[in-house]
């Protein structure tokens, strides 16, 4: 009988510990509110863009073909919003996006966004400065090399060069 009580107690603790562990994002310490029942994270992204920018529309469509649910918000002052969100002025992209607690500035390829969301680095976000002609949104698909930067409290560093 005593063995049964001990085994049952251990099982209850294991289940409770697993439940508590899965409620928090790795490295962030915040409850995950964007996880589906199947365990896949939400791919909802909000893009703040100049309403006259055609590449931002093309980039939104590119993200949608990669499984994202894109909300577009017209914002003529997206550059000011970007700086306020922590994007370095010298690293501004052509729009600002927010996804899963991170900031994404510019025409960052979907696979780089995915890597950031999988790795959960301790950064504010990533940026692909300017409007590179070979980036998604400017070209039908990414070609060549694009240098994406991470930024946050620790400064600016190359995040991806591919």
PAZAPA-4460 file (N, C-alpha, C; in steps of 0.05 Angstrom, whole numbers, plus 32768, in hexadecimal, padded with zeros to 4 digits):
% residues 162
    n_x    n_y    n_z   ca_x   ca_y   ca_z    c_x    c_y    c_z   seq   type   mol
   8011   7FE8   8000   8000   8000   8000   8011   8019   8000     1      X     A
   8027   8018   8010   8038   8030   8012   8046   8035   7FF7     2      X     A
   804E   8020   7FE8   805A   8023   7FCE   8046   8030   7FBB     3      X     A
   802D   8028   7FBC   8019   8034   7FAB   8016   8052   7FB0     4      X     A
   8016   805A   7FC9   8013   8076   7FD0   802B   8086   7FC6     5      X     A
   8043   807B   7FC9   805C   8088   7FBF   805C   808A   7FA1     6      X     A
   8055   8075   7F93   8054   8075   7F76   8040   8089   7F6C     7      X     A
   8028   8089   7F78   8013   809C   7F70   801C   80B9   7F75     8      X     A
   8029   80BE   7F8B   8033   80D9   7F91   8048   80E2   7F7D     9      X     A
   805A   80D0   7F76   806F   80D7   7F62   8062   80DD   7F47    10      X     A
   804E   80CD   7F3F   8040   80D1   7F26   8032   80EC   7F26    11      X     A
   8025   80F3   7F3B   8017   810D   7F3D   802B   8124   7F3A    12      X     A
   8041   8122   7F48   8056   8137   7F47   8061   8139   7F2A    13      X     A
   8065   8123   7F1D   8070   8123   7F02   805D   8131   7EEF    14      X     A
   8043   812A   7EF1   802F   8137   7EE0   802D   8155   7EE6    15      X     A
   802D   815D   7EFF   802B   8179   7F06   8044   8188   7EFD    16      X     A
   805B   817C   7F00   8074   8188   7EF7   8075   818C   7ED9    17      X     A
   806B   8178   7ECA   806A   817A   7EAD   8057   8190   7EA5    18      X     A
   8041   8192   7EB2   802D   81A7   7EAB   8039   81C2   7EB0    19      X     A
   8046   81C6   7EC6   8052   81E0   7ECD   8068   81E6   7EB9    20      X     A
   8079   81D3   7EB2   808F   81D7   7EA0   8085   81E0   7E84    21      X     A
   8070   81D4   7E7A   8066   81DA   7E5F   8057   81F5   7E5E    22      X     A
   8051   8201   7E75   8042   821A   7E75   8054   8232   7E6F    23      X     A
   806F   822F   7E70   8081   8245   7E6E   8093   8242   7E55    24      X     A
   8097   8259   7E47   80A8   8259   7E30   80C5   8256   7E38    25      X     A
   80D5   8247   7E29   80F1   8244   7E30   8100   825F   7E2F    26      X     A
   810D   8266   7E45   811E   827E   7E46   810E   8298   7E49    27      X     A
   80F5   8297   7E49   80E5   82B0   7E4B   80D7   82B3   7E66    28      X     A
   80CF   829D   7E72   80C1   829D   7E8B   80A5   82A8   7E8A    29      X     A
   809A   82A9   7E72   807F   82B4   7E6F   806D   829D   7E66    30      X     A
   8054   829E   7E6F   8041   8289   7E66   803D   828A   7E48    31      X     A
   803C   8273   7E3C   8038   8272   7E1F   801A   8274   7E19    32      X     A
   8013   8289   7E0C   7FF7   828C   7E05   7FF2   8287   7DE7    33      X     A
   8008   8280   7DD9   8006   827D   7DBC   800B   8261   7DB4    34      X     A
   8006   824D   7DC5   800B   8232   7DBE   7FF0   8224   7DBA    35      X     A
   7FEE   8215   7DA4   7FD5   8208   7D9E   7FD4   81EE   7DAE    36      X     A
   7FBD   81E1   7DAE   7FB9   81C8   7DBD   7FCD   81B3   7DB3    37      X     A
   7FD3   81B3   7D99   7FE5   819F   7D8E   8002   81A5   7D95    38      X     A
   8008   81BB   7DA2   8023   81C2   7DAA   8032   81D3   7D95    39      X     A
   8025   81DA   7D7F   8031   81EB   7D6C   802C   8208   7D73    40      X     A
   8040   8219   7D70   803C   8235   7D77   802B   8243   7D62    41      X     A
   801E   8258   7D6A   800E   8268   7D58   8021   8276   7D44    42      X     A
   8018   8279   7D2C   8028   8287   7D18   801A   82A1   7D10    43      X     A
   800E   82AE   7D24   8001   82C8   7D20   8016   82DE   7D22    44      X     A
   8017   82EF   7D0E   802A   8305   7D0D   801C   831E   7D05    45      X     A
   8023   8334   7D11   8017   834E   7D0B   802D   835F   7CFD    46      X     A
   8026   836B   7CE6   8039   837B   7CD7   802F   8398   7CD7    47      X     A
   8040   83AA   7CE1   803A   83C7   7CDF   8049   83D2   7CC7    48      X     A
   803B   83DE   7CB5   8048   83E5   7C9B   803D   8400   7C91    49      X     A
   804C   840C   7C7F   8043   8423   7C71   802D   8419   7C5D    50      X     A
   8016   8426   7C5D   8000   841C   7C4C   8006   841D   7C2E    51      X     A
   801B   842C   7C27   8022   842E   7C0A   8038   841B   7C02    52      X     A
   8040   8409   7C14   8057   83F7   7C0E   804E   83DD   7C02    53      X     A
   8053   83D9   7BE9   804C   83C0   7BDC   805C   83A8   7BE5    54      X     A
   8075   83AC   7BEC   8085   8395   7BF5   807B   838A   7C0F    55      X     A
   8070   839B   7C20   8065   8391   7C3A   804D   837E   7C35    56      X     A
   803D   8385   7C21   8026   8373   7C19   8031   8359   7C0E    57      X     A
   8045   835A   7BFD   8051   8342   7BF2   805E   8331   7C08    58      X     A
   806B   833E   7C1B   8077   8330   7C31   8062   8322   7C42    59      X     A
   804C   8330   7C47   8035   8324   7C56   802B   830B   7C48    60      X     A
   8028   830D   7C2E   801F   82F6   7C1E   8033   82DF   7C20    61      X     A
   804D   82E6   7C1F   8062   82D2   7C21   8060   82C3   7C3C    62      X     A
   805C   82D3   7C52   8059   82C6   7C6C   8040   82B4   7C6D    63      X     A
   802A   82BD   7C61   8012   82AD   7C60   8016   8293   7C51    64      X     A
   8026   8293   7C3C   802C   827A   7C2E   803E   8268   7C3E    65      X     A
   804B   8273   7C53   805B   8264   7C65   804D   825D   7C7F    66      X     A
   8032   825F   7C7F   8022   8256   7C95   801B   826B   7CAB    67      X     A
   8023   8284   7CA7   801D   8299   7CBB   8002   82A5   7CB6    68      X     A
   7FF5   82AE   7CCC   7FDD   82BD   7CCB   7FE6   82DA   7CCF    69      X     A
   7FE4   82EA   7CBA   7FEF   8305   7CBA   7FD9   831A   7CBE    70      X     A
   7FDE   832C   7CD1   7FCD   8343   7CD5   7FDD   835B   7CCC    71      X     A
   7FD2   836A   7CB9   7FE0   8382   7CAF   7FD4   839B   7CBB    72      X     A
   7FE4   83AC   7CC6   7FDB   83C5   7CD2   7FE9   83DC   7CC4    73      X     A
   7FD8   83ED   7CB7   7FE3   8405   7CAA   7FEE   8418   7CBF    74      X     A
   8007   8420   7CBC   8013   8432   7CD0   8029   8442   7CC2    75      X     A
   8022   845B   7CBB   8036   846C   7CAD   804E   8471   7CBE    76      X     A
   804C   846E   7CD8   8062   8473   7CEB   806E   8459   7CF5    77      X     A
   806E   8444   7CE4   8079   842A   7CED   8096   842D   7CF5    78      X     A
   80A4   8440   7CE9   80C1   8443   7CF0   80C4   844D   7D0C    79      X     A
   80B3   845F   7D15   80B3   8468   7D31   80AB   8451   7D44    80      X     A
   8097   8442   7D3C   808F   842B   7D4B   80A6   8417   7D4D    81      X     A
   80B5   8413   7D37   80CB   8401   7D37   80E1   8409   7D4B    82      X     A
   80E8   8422   7D4B   80FD   842C   7D5D   80F3   8429   7D7A    83      X     A
   80DA   8430   7D7F   80CE   842D   7D9A   80CE   8410   7DA3    84      X     A
   80CC   83FD   7D90   80CC   83E1   7D97   80E9   83D6   7D9B    85      X     A
   80FD   83E6   7D95   8119   83DE   7D9A   8129   83D9   7D81    86      X     A
   811E   83DC   7D69   812D   83D8   7D51   8141   83EF   7D4E    87      X     A
   815B   83E8   7D4A   816F   83FD   7D47   8169   840E   7D2E    88      X     A
   816C   8428   7D30   8165   843A   7D19   8174   8432   7D00    89      X     A
   818D   842A   7D03   819D   8423   7CEB   8195   8407   7CE1    90      X     A
   8183   83FA   7CEE   817A   83DF   7CE6   815D   83DD   7CDE    91      X     A
   8150   83F4   7CD9   8134   83F3   7CD3   812E   83E4   7CB9    92      X     A
   8119   83D4   7CB9   810F   83C7   7CA1   80F8   83D7   7C96    93      X     A
   80EB   83CD   7C82   80D5   83DC   7C75   80BA   83D9   7C84    94      X     A
   80B9   83C9   7C99   80A1   83C6   7CA9   80A9   83BA   7CC4    95      X     A
   8097   83B9   7CD7   809C   83AD   7CF1   8087   8397   7CF5    96      X     A
   8090   8380   7CFF   807E   836B   7D06   8082   8362   7D22    97      X     A
   806D   8357   7D2E   806E   834C   7D49   8064   8330   7D49    98      X     A
   8073   831E   7D55   806A   8302   7D56   8075   82F5   7D70    99      X     A
   8064   82EA   7D7F   806C   82D9   7D96   8080   82E7   7DA9   100      X     A
   807B   8301   7DAE   808C   8310   7DC0   80A6   831B   7DB4   101      X     A
   80AA   8317   7D9A   80C1   8321   7D8C   80B9   8336   7D78   102      X     A
   80CD   8347   7D70   80CA   835B   7D5C   80D9   8351   7D43   103      X     A
   80CD   8354   7D2C   80DB   834D   7D13   80D8   8366   7D01   104      X     A
   80EF   8371   7CF9   80F0   8388   7CE8   80FA   8381   7CCC   105      X     A
   80EB   8388   7CB8   80F4   8383   7C9D   80EA   8369   7C91   106      X     A
   80F6   8362   7C7A   80ED   834C   7C6A   80FC   8332   7C72   107      X     A
   80FB   832B   7C8B   810A   8314   7C96   80FD   82FA   7C8B   108      X     A
   810E   82E8   7C7F   8103   82CF   7C75   80F5   82BE   7C8B   109      X     A
   80E1   82AF   7C84   80D1   82A0   7C97   80E2   828C   7CA6   110      X     A
   80F6   8280   7C99   8106   826C   7CA8   8117   8279   7CBE   111      X     A
   811E   8292   7CBB   812D   82A0   7CD0   811A   82A7   7CE7   112      X     A
   8102   82AF   7CE1   80EE   82B4   7CF6   80E9   829A   7D05   113      X     A
   80E6   8284   7CF7   80E1   826A   7D03   80F8   8262   7D16   114      X     A
   8111   8267   7D0D   8128   8260   7D1D   8127   8270   7D37   115      X     A
   8121   828A   7D35   8120   829B   7D4D   810B   8291   7D60   116      X     A
   80F3   828A   7D56   80DE   8280   7D67   80E4   8265   7D73   117      X     A
   80F3   8254   7D65   80FB   823A   7D6F   8111   823D   7D85   118      X     A
   8125   824F   7D7F   813C   8252   7D91   8135   8263   7DAA   119      X     A
   8122   8276   7DA7   8119   8288   7DBC   8131   8297   7DC9   120      X     A
   8142   82A4   7DB8   8158   82B3   7DC4   814F   82CA   7DD5   121      X     A
   8160   82D3   7DE7   815A   82E9   7DF9   8161   8303   7DEA   122      X     A
   8150   830A   7DD7   8153   8322   7DC6   8138   8330   7DC4   123      X     A
   8138   8348   7DBB   811F   8356   7DB5   8114   834D   7D9B   124      X     A
   8126   8349   7D87   811C   8340   7D6D   8132   833F   7D58   125      X     A
   812A   833D   7D3F   813D   833B   7D29   8135   834F   7D13   126      X     A
   8149   8357   7D03   8143   836A   7CEE   8153   8363   7CD5   127      X     A
   8147   8368   7CBF   8154   8368   7CA5   8152   8384   7C9A   128      X     A
   8167   8394   7C9E   8165   83B1   7C98   8160   83B7   7C7A   129      X     A
   8152   83CD   7C76   814D   83D6   7C5B   8139   83C5   7C4C   130      X     A
   813C   83C5   7C32   812B   83B6   7C20   813C   83A6   7C0B   131      X     A
   814A   8392   7C15   815B   8383   7C02   814B   8377   7BEB   132      X     A
   8155   837A   7BD2   8146   8371   7BBB   8143   8353   7BB9   133      X     A
   8153   8344   7BC8   8151   8327   7BC8   8141   831B   7BDF   134      X     A
   8134   832C   7BEF   8125   8323   7C07   8108   831C   7BFF   135      X     A
   80FB   830B   7C0F   80DF   8305   7C0A   80CF   831F   7C0C   136      X     A
   80BD   8323   7BFA   80AE   833C   7BF9   80B8   834F   7BE3   137      X     A
   80D2   834E   7BDE   80DF   835D   7BC8   80E2   834A   7BB0   138      X     A
   80EA   8331   7BB6   80ED   831D   7BA2   80D7   8308   7BA6   139      X     A
   80D1   82F8   7B92   80BD   82E3   7B96   80C5   82D0   7BAC   140      X     A
   80DE   82CA   7BAF   80E8   82BA   7BC5   8105   82C3   7BCB   141      X     A
   810E   82BD   7BE3   8129   82C5   7BEB   813D   82B9   7BD9   142      X     A
   8151   82C9   7BD1   8168   82BF   7BC2   8181   82CB   7BCE   143      X     A
   8197   82BE   7BCB   81B0   82C8   7BD5   81B1   82C9   7BF3   144      X     A
   81C3   82DA   7BFD   81C8   82DD   7C19   81BB   82F6   7C25   145      X     A
   81AF   82F3   7C3C   81A3   8309   7C4B   81AF   8309   7C67   146      X     A
   81B7   8320   7C71   81C2   8322   7C8C   81AD   832E   7C9E   147      X     A
   81A4   831D   7CB1   8190   8325   7CC5   819E   8329   7CE0   148      X     A
   8196   833E   7CEE   81A3   8346   7D07   8190   8341   7D1E   149      X     A
   819B   8339   7D35   818C   8337   7D4E   8191   8350   7D5E   150      X     A
   817E   835A   7D6D   8182   8372   7D7E   8174   836E   7D98   151      X     A
   817E   837B   7DAC   8172   8379   7DC7   8184   8388   7DDB   152      X     A
   8180   8381   7DF4   818F   838E   7E0A   81AD   838B   7E07   153      X     A
   81B6   8375   7DFB   81D3   836F   7DF8   81DF   837C   7DDF   154      X     A
   81CF   838B   7DD0   81D9   8398   7DB8   81CF   838B   7D9E   155      X     A
   81DF   838E   7D89   81D8   8385   7D6F   81ED   8370   7D66   156      X     A
   81E4   835A   7D5A   81F6   8345   7D50   81E9   8338   7D38   157      X     A
   81FA   832D   7D27   81F0   831E   7D10   81E1   8305   7D1B   158      X     A
   81C8   8302   7D12   81B9   82EA   7D19   81BA   82D5   7D04   159      X     A
   81B9   82DD   7CEB   81BB   82CA   7CD5   81C7   82D8   7CBD   160      X     A
   81D8   82C9   7CAF   81E5   82D4   7C96   81E2   82BE   7C82   161      X     A
   81CB   82BC   7C76   81C5   82A6   7C63   81B2   82AE   7C4E   162      X     A
***
